Amino acid sequence: MNDSKALGISPFGPASFAKASIVEPDGEWSADIGVLGVPFDQGAGFRAGARWGPRAIRDMSVRFSSLTAKGKPGYWDLRSGRDRAICSIADCGDVEIVPLLWEQNFDRITQAVRHIRQRGALPFVMGGDHSITFPVLRAYEGAKPITVVQFDAHLDYRDEAMGVRYGHGNVLRRVRELAWVERVVAIGIRSLRTRREDHEASLRDGNAILHAYEIHARGPDAFASVLPQGRDVYVTFDIDGMDAALAPGTGTPEVGGLSYEQARRFLELVCTHNRVVGFDLVEVNPSFDSGQITGLLSAQLMIEAMGFVFPRAD
């Protein structure tokens, strides 16, 4: 039993991310990555339930518990023959969300991410609906200019909807208004509900939009020159950027999304050619999941990103 625990192969026990040690964000701890759950879906405009996303991702992430095994963290990448995710991980638990008080909740999210950054760790955040990306990025005030890379079916660039300015459909507009965010590169946009004014506003603000149909036609490598190079990058991954057949467990699914191989290649291009300063994965809604495949996919995408950020130094 002790040997099994040391190898990290048991899926049982508390479902921390990949069975990492559980810490408090403002406590005394040290790790390369601080994983944080944000069970918030007060910004959702359609099907609520993403507040359960962090739990669903953690439940499936125990499949990768060998990632945090003592003595030999990480995994061997079959494709490259390299060891990846050679890093220490701490699970900082969930932000405690107060019903209805969204402004107070945003402050709580920002403060939790600040604590992780103050520990010198790289924040990996699990949502929650996409509105949480704004309070997460507020925690980077005073940082060098940041390029935000957005995986998404939707632009989320509407200025307001019925007076709402901080919902999940406004989030990238609010993010782009932060003084330290220099640009947004959106990958996988395809929704039939995309509005011309939002599309034009995003381009006018200097952002780049990679449409899903272009990616299917040309492949990720054709867009390498559009992606940031040598920048500080924050990745926000809305799971509805993936095709709905792969990720049904989300509130606003759209057909025609990215394949796993396309998403993985884009992550590789972004994470290996820039300095990643943070990552979030949002909009997982287990109420609509089938066989927990969306939770499993989300955990694996997070681990792939960790692997690209922390490869073994050859």
N, C-alpha and C positions, 0 to 999 in steps of 0.2 A: 504494500500500500504506500509506503514512504517513497519507494522508487517511482511508482506511478505518479505521485504528486510532484516529484522532482522533475520528471520528464514533461509535465504539463499536459498529459493526455486525458485526464479525467474531465468530463464536461459538467460534473456535479458540483454542488456548493453554490455560494453566492455568485450571481451572474454579473461580475464586473467585466469591463471590456477586455476580452481575451484573457480573462482570469488575472488581470493586473491587480496590484495592491490598491486598496481603497484608501483615499486620503481626503482631507478637507482642503478646498482651494486656498484658504488663508492659513493653513497649518504649516508645520515644518516638514518639508519633504523635498526630494530632489529627483528629477527625471528629465529625460529628453523631450517627452511628450506628455501633456496633461489632457486627458480626455474628459469632456464635460457634457452632461446631458442638460437639455433645455426643454422640459415638457410643457411647451407653450403653444397654443393654437388659437389664441384670441384674435389673430390677424387673418384667419382663414375666411374666405368669402364664399366657399361652396360647401364641401363636405368636411366637417370638423373631425378630429380624432388623432391628429398628428402629435398631440401631447403624449401619446403612448409610444411614439417612435423610438425614443432612447431605450426604453425597456426592450422593445422588439429587437433592436440592433444588438444590444448586450446579450440577449438570450441566444442569438445565433452566433455571436462572436466567440462564445466558449468553444466552438468548433476549432478555433485557431489558438487554443490556449498554449500550445507549444511555443507560440511567439514570445511569451514572457517567461518561459522556463528558466530556472536558475542555472547558470553556468554556460548556457548556449541559447541566447535569445535570437529571434529572427527566424528566417526560413531560407532554404536554398531555392533559387529561382531556376526552374527547369529550362526556361527559354534562353537565359543568358549564361547559365552556369555560375552565377554569382550568388553570394549570400546577401540577403536584403533585410531591411527593417532591423538593422543592428543598432538597437536603441533601447533605452529603458522607458517604460510606460507606467504612468500612474492614472488611476481612475478617480477623478475628483467628484464623482457623484453627480447629483442633479441640482440645478438652481431651484430653490423653493419658490414656486409660483403662487401668487395671491390672486384669487378669483376677481375678475373685473378691473383691477387696478393696473392697466397695461403700462402706464408711465412708470409706476413703481417697479413693475416687473422688468422693464427695460433697464432701469437703473441697477437692479440686482444682477442682470445678465452682464452688463458692462463691468460691474465690480468684480464678478467672479472671473471674468477673462483677464482683467487687470492683475488679479492675484496670481493667475497662472503665468502670465508674462513676467511678473516680478520675481517668480521663482526661476526664471531663465528657461522655462519650458515652452514648447511649441503647442499652442492650443489646437486641439482637434475636437470640434463641437458637433454634437448630435441634436438635431431638432426633432420635434417642433416644426411649426410652419416657417416659411421663408422670411417672414418679417423679422425673425431673430437676428438675421445677418447685420442689420443696421446697428442694434445695440452692441453686438460683438465687435464690429469695426470701430465703434466709438472708443473702444479700449485702446486703440492704436494712435490716439492723439499724440502729436509730437514725434511720430515715427517718420522715417524717410518716405518719400512718395510711394504709394502702393498701386499696383495694377491689379484689379479684381478680375479673375477668370471665372465666368459663370457658366455652369452646365445647366441647361434648362430647356423646357419646351416653350416657355413664355418669356417675354422681355421683362415683365414686372417693372415697367417703366411708366406706368400711368401716374400723372401728377396727383390726381385725386379721383375718387369715385364716391359720389354721394357724400362728399365732405370728408371721406376717409383719406388720410395721407400717409399712414404708417402701417397699412396692411400688407399682406404678402404680394399684392399686385402693384404696390408702390415702391417696394424695397430697394430695387437697384437705382431708382430715381433719387431716393433719399441718400443712398450710399454714395452716389456720384457727386452729391452736393457737399460731402465731407472734404475739407481742405486738403487732406492728405491722400485722397484717392484721385489718381491722375487719369485713370481710364478704366473702362470695362470692356472685356472681350467676352461676348456671349456665344456659346457653342450649343447647337442643336435646336435653334428656334424654329418652330413650325406651326404653332396653333392657328386654327382658322379664325380665332377671335382676336388675332393681332390687329391693333388699330394703326392706321396710317400715321396719325399724329404722334403716337408713341415711338414708332419705328423712325420717323424723321427726327424726332427730338433726340433720340439716342445717337443717331449719326451726327446730328448737329453738335452734340456735346463731345464729339471726338471719339466715340466708342466704335468698336468693330462688332459686326453681327455675322456669324457663320450659320447659315440656314441648314437644316437637316437634309433637305433634298440635295444641296450642293455637296455635303459630306458623303452622302450615299453614292453620288455620281463620281466623285473625284478621290475620296479617301482622305484621312486625316493629314498625311504627309504633304498633301498639296497646299495645306494652309499653314505650313511651318513658318513662312515669312510673315504671316499676319499675327502669329502668337508672340507674346513678349519674349525678349531675350535679355538676360543679364539684369532683370529687374527684381525688386521685391514684390512678390506675388501673394495674394490671398485667393484661395480657391473656395468658391461656394458651389456646392453640388446639389441641385434640386433633383431628387430621384426621378421626377417625371421627365427629365431629360432623356432617360432611357426609354426604349420602346415599351409600350404598355404590356406586351406579352411577357417581358422579362420582369417588369416591376408594376404589377397590378395594384399593389398596396400603397396607393397614394390618392389624395383627394381630387386631383385634377389631371387624370391620365390623358395622354394624347397618342394616337397611333403614329407610326412612322418615325419613331425615335431612334436613338443611337443603339447600336449593338454593343455587347460587352467589349469586343475587340476594338471597336472605334473609341469607346470611352477610355479604355486602358491606354491606347496609344496616345490620345490627347493628354492624359495625365502624365505619361512618360515624357512627352515633349515639353510640357509646362514645368514639371517638377525637376527635371534634370538640366534645364537650361536657365533656371532662375533660382533665387533664394526664396523658398516658401516661408512665409511668416505666419500662416494660419490656414485652417481648413475647416469647413463645415459641410455636413450632409444633412439635408432637411427634407421635409414633406413625406416622410414615411408614415403611413397610416395603416396599422395592422388590422383595423376593422375590415379593410377591403383586400387584405392579402390572401393569397392562395398558397397553402402549404408552406407558409413562412418564407417564400422564395425572395420577397422583397427585402426582408430583414437580413437574410443571408447574403444577398447581393450587396446590400449596403455595407455590411461588415467587411466583405471582401474588397470593395472599392476603397474603403478607408485603409485597409491593410496594404493594398497595392500602392496607394499614395505614400504611406509610411515607408514602404520598401524603396520607392524612387527617391525619397528625401534622404533616407539613411541607408545607402548601400555600404557594403564592406569596402573599406579603403584598400585598394590593391597596391 
